[in-house]
Amino acid sequence: MIPGDELIFLPLGGSGEIGMNVNLYGARGKWVMVDLGMTFADPRYPGIDIVLPDLSFIEERRDDLLGIVLTHGHEDHIGAIPYLAADLGVPLYATPFTAGLIAKKLAEEGLEDEVTLNIVPMGGTLQLGPFGFTYVALAHSIPEGNALIIDTPHGRIFHTGDWKLDDAPLLGSPVTEAELKRIGDSGILALVGDSTNVFNPEASGSESDVKDGLMRLIKGRKQGRVLVTTFASNAARLGTLGQVAKAAGRELVLAGRSMDRIVEVARATGYLADLPAPIDWDTAMALPRHKVLILCTGAQGEPQAALSRIAEGTHPALRLEPGDLVVYSSKQIPGNELSIGRVQNALASRGIEIVTERQAHVHVSGHPGQPELEAMYEWIRPEIAIPVHGERRHMEAHAKLALASGVSRALVPMNGTAIRLAPDGPVLLSQERAGRLVLDGDIILPADGATIVERRRLAHNGLISVSVVMGKNGRPAATPQVSAHGVPVEEDKAAFLAACAEAAEAAAAKHDAKRGAPFAEAVRVAVRRVAREWTGKKPVTDVQVIRL
């Protein structure tokens, strides 16, 4: 696909899912990319932590890709850069705070000399071939959340990024209603927008309100340590908690490498100047318990995050005891319920009190609810609505809301859907390749390739290994050796292994060893049949034949 005298929108991630945002715009033979994010793995990917977008479509057209423009610094918008940007070989563009986070990621991977990173000032502009970009500051849960005005030969796009409305933001200066109305007055062909919170009938709320809620809760706590877990990237929340710590007479402690990184970059770019200097872990544990406020990562139940280790009592220094309080100043992301529940149960079993957003006003979302979406459509007045950044149900509801708000046309994309926005759009053109990759150790693999498929089979059914030694006469020279891993035969394992060995020996004696693969297959089938009769499972069965 080579875009001609037309404007094409093509998402490769983030449409039909929450996370891993990658969006392409094409015109006059050229492409630009907006965001390059990742997502976290779920139980479908055993042994995997990070999932990346499959960029095969644009990799095959990299000579026509002009650059990657980043809206903000959340992992689902920049997290894939260290793994995929170098292969694309195009420059990156980001505002100062986002660029600071990206620079650290590139340095950690030794890529700072391989990827060109350009810093664009807040409200700045850039030109990439037929595309002109203007950054528009919007409120979000991280510094420098931005929408993009994208000028093209066929009209203006308003690409919202992640956003919300906040009349009293604690960090940054988002554009005003009047400024958004002026953008709408300039004429907007299409709004490509955030669908995450479309089912919320209320506005997301202000960070200032959360400050009041946290202040009441923590300042009123006169005994015990208090731990607050939140998204490390929520610098406004970190600033709020710094003020709460001062007011409550508690020393601030940070736990989690990503939290340290956010604070470092925020301070380097002019944010969090008033955050109290954190103390080290050992000093914190030596203080009276009512003098400590711990901020830590792990709000989504990540096994290796600080909160999980604290809950399990395996953290190298930080400890909680009965009477201490853990505050979840975060939203529970769909799909993480089990992992979050595991951590909360571990805390509860140790007599630690837990408060979430359901019990107190300790969190507001960084995404727009229905009133905010309706207001944005009233101000921007696009001809076309293209919902993104959501599961299919979110985007369909967003499209209905847009139409009800006076937008004349709406179209819901999925990853790989090529849409002509102009002329005469929106029109579905084709379904291009889009998928997932996984980071397995240091290797990037297809998410549904042979390795992950085999690992799922091993995880679900277990493994049996059989070694058969064949003599020169073509008969078994010894009793086959059998081992089982992850097969449900704990109490009768010896008898089970003996039965498998007997079946393997019988199959080996019955078949001609010179037949090679069919011979090994006969042994495998015989052993697997025994496993199915004993357990009801069909373990992966590996047969090795050794010939004397």
Secondary structure, DSSP 8 states (H G I E B T S, - for coil): ----SSEEEEEEESBSBSS--EEEEEETTEEEEEEE--EE--TTSTT--EEEE--HHHHTTGGGEEEEE-----HHHHTTHHHHHHHHT--EEE-HHHHHHHHHHHHHTT-TTTS-EEE--TT-EEEETTEEEEEEE-B-SSTT-EEEEEEETTEEEEE--S-B--SS-SSS----HHHHHHHHHT--SEEEEE-TTTT-SS----HHHHHHHHHHHHHT--SS-EEEE--TT-HHHHHHHHHHHHHHT-EEEEESHHHHHHHHHHHHTT--TT----B-HHHHHHS-GGGEEEEES-TT--TTSHHHHHHHT-SSS----TT-EEEE-S---TT-HHHHHHHHHHHHHTT-EEE-TTTSS----SS--HHHHHHHHHHH--SEEEEESB-HHHHHHHHHHHHHTT-SEE----TTEEEEEETT--EEEEE----EEEEETTEEEETTSHHHHHHHHHHHH-EEEEEEEE-TTSSBSS--EEEEES-S-STTHHHHHHHHHHHHHHHHHHS-GGG-HHHHHHHHHHHHHHHHHHHS---EEEEEEEE-
